[in-house]
Amino acid sequence: MNTFDNYINGEWVAGVTTKPNINPSDTNDVIGHYAQADEAQTESAIAAARAAFPAWGRSTPQQRFDVLDAVGNALLARKDEIGRLLSREEGKTLPEGVGETVRAAMIFKFFAGEALRPGGEIVPSVRPGVGVEIFREPIGVVGLIAPWNFPIAIPAWKIAPALAFGNCVVFKPAELVPGCGWAIADILSRTALPKGVFNLVMGPGSKVGSTLVDSPSVNAISFTGSVATGRRIVATCAARGAKVQCEMGGKNPLVVLDDADLVVAVNAAVQSAYFSTGQRCTAASRIVVTDGIHDRFVAAMIDKLGGLKVDHALKDGTHIGPVVDERQLAQNLEYVDIAKDEGGTLAFGGEVLQRETPGFYQRPALIIDTVSGMTINREEVFGPVASVIRAKNYDDALALANDTEFGLSSGICTTSLKHATHFKQHAQAGMVMVNLPTAGVDYHVPFGGTKGSSYGSREQGSYAREFYTTVKTAYSFAG
């Protein structure tokens, strides 16, 4: 069985132990054994990044462009291979796995371009004879902690801007999906990137993640994951004065108004709630439907869900792959039971499925007759489980959509320009979709939410420089 090591200071380093990477579509399929680091190895990676920073922080835009563009090209050349790896370890269907790999490639190529556009200003002073320059500098060593649900896209949108703006990186992928993170490290190891600039440290959050967050040598932390962990990271980083950026999930609404195109609304709802097995922080797990279309919408949803194939992620024709692991499957089932106990009606699915290979398969669940205060409408499930809330009219639907502590993505299906415009302005979310799924975003524009979903500046697009750089103002007197 293949063993995959950590990458520290330009060398492949065995972990203190290894952990198997299991395919959720077939638990008999062990993808490989991946190194597990301890606190000492993590500190070694941090020290390597610290030592490499002075030179890399002063590297030329062309050097950074060349590295990032090469990574993008390699990902495109290997998209089928890495997409298949992604689907094996995370459970996305093969088209989704390949698509995510292409997206990661485009992110690296976008930030290759951003490396050539560092920005800056020259402005006159209010004092005669004085010039003012405003420019951006890298912040230093950044710790990047990624989740399991997008095992190559999210690492890409953290690693690429960090390197593009001259920072050095210690990257921790999620324990469940180390393969794609290792693949990025393998590609970076083959570029002209100086040793120590990028380090891969795989292992548990209690050891690797905590060491990164606590280390005074790490200048910034970018984290995507659970609310509870994110809040602890924010508190720790604030206490030691480190820069911090957290994306922490959502309970995203999709509003369907009476005047909506039913086909468009159903497709948007199914794509939002169930594709990628519902394991997206932008998934629409609350569907708010007004009275006039409610019954037709539910009937059409049930019909659509009945035609979806849940099976092995690599099989042709599979629409929905497995849940990522046994613990997540158990959590999904528990939320379905809680919803029924609190008065919801299970209109479709929700049960465990058996397939040719042993895996974590669940039929997508649609729960109706729910109200906003139910647990199913308050807490993030992170699986193929969606609830329907009946609304009286647009104003009621908007209020229900905003009735959540989260604010990542929000959507509306309507043919009314008036309601669409009002919703874009008044939905309490960082991203708003009109007649589109709530999940599915472009790589060249900002990503992030409001309220409990996000903390700190935005990820992706040109807005990423706000986190990965600091601003310096320089004054000059000509004499």
Secondary structure as UniProt FT lines:
FT   STRAND          3..4
FT   STRAND          6..8
FT   TURN            9..10
FT   STRAND          11..13
FT   STRAND          17..23
FT   TURN            24..25
FT   STRAND          26..36
FT   HELIX           39..57
FT   HELIX           61..77
FT   HELIX           79..90
FT   HELIX           94..115
FT   STRAND          121..124
FT   TURN            128..129
FT   STRAND          130..138
FT   STRAND          141..145
FT   TURN            151..152
FT   HELIX           153..164
FT   TURN            165..166
FT   STRAND          168..172
FT   TURN            175..176
FT   HELIX           178..189
FT   TURN            195..196
FT   STRAND          198..200
FT   HELIX           205..209
FT   HELIX           210..214
FT   TURN            216..217
FT   STRAND          220..224
FT   HELIX           227..240
FT   STRAND          243..247
FT   STRAND          252..256
FT   TURN            258..259
FT   HELIX           262..274
FT   HELIX           275..278
FT   TURN            281..282
FT   STRAND          284..290
FT   HELIX           291..306
FT   TURN            313..314
FT   TURN            316..317
FT   HELIX           326..341
FT   TURN            342..343
FT   STRAND          345..348
FT   STRAND          352..353
FT   STRAND          361..362
FT   STRAND          365..370
FT   TURN            372..373
FT   HELIX           375..377
FT   STRAND          385..391
FT   HELIX           394..401
FT   STRAND          406..407
FT   STRAND          409..413
FT   HELIX           417..426
FT   STRAND          431..434
FT   TURN            443..444
FT   STRAND          450..451
FT   TURN            452..453
FT   STRAND          454..455
FT   HELIX           462..464
FT   HELIX           465..468
FT   STRAND          469..477
//
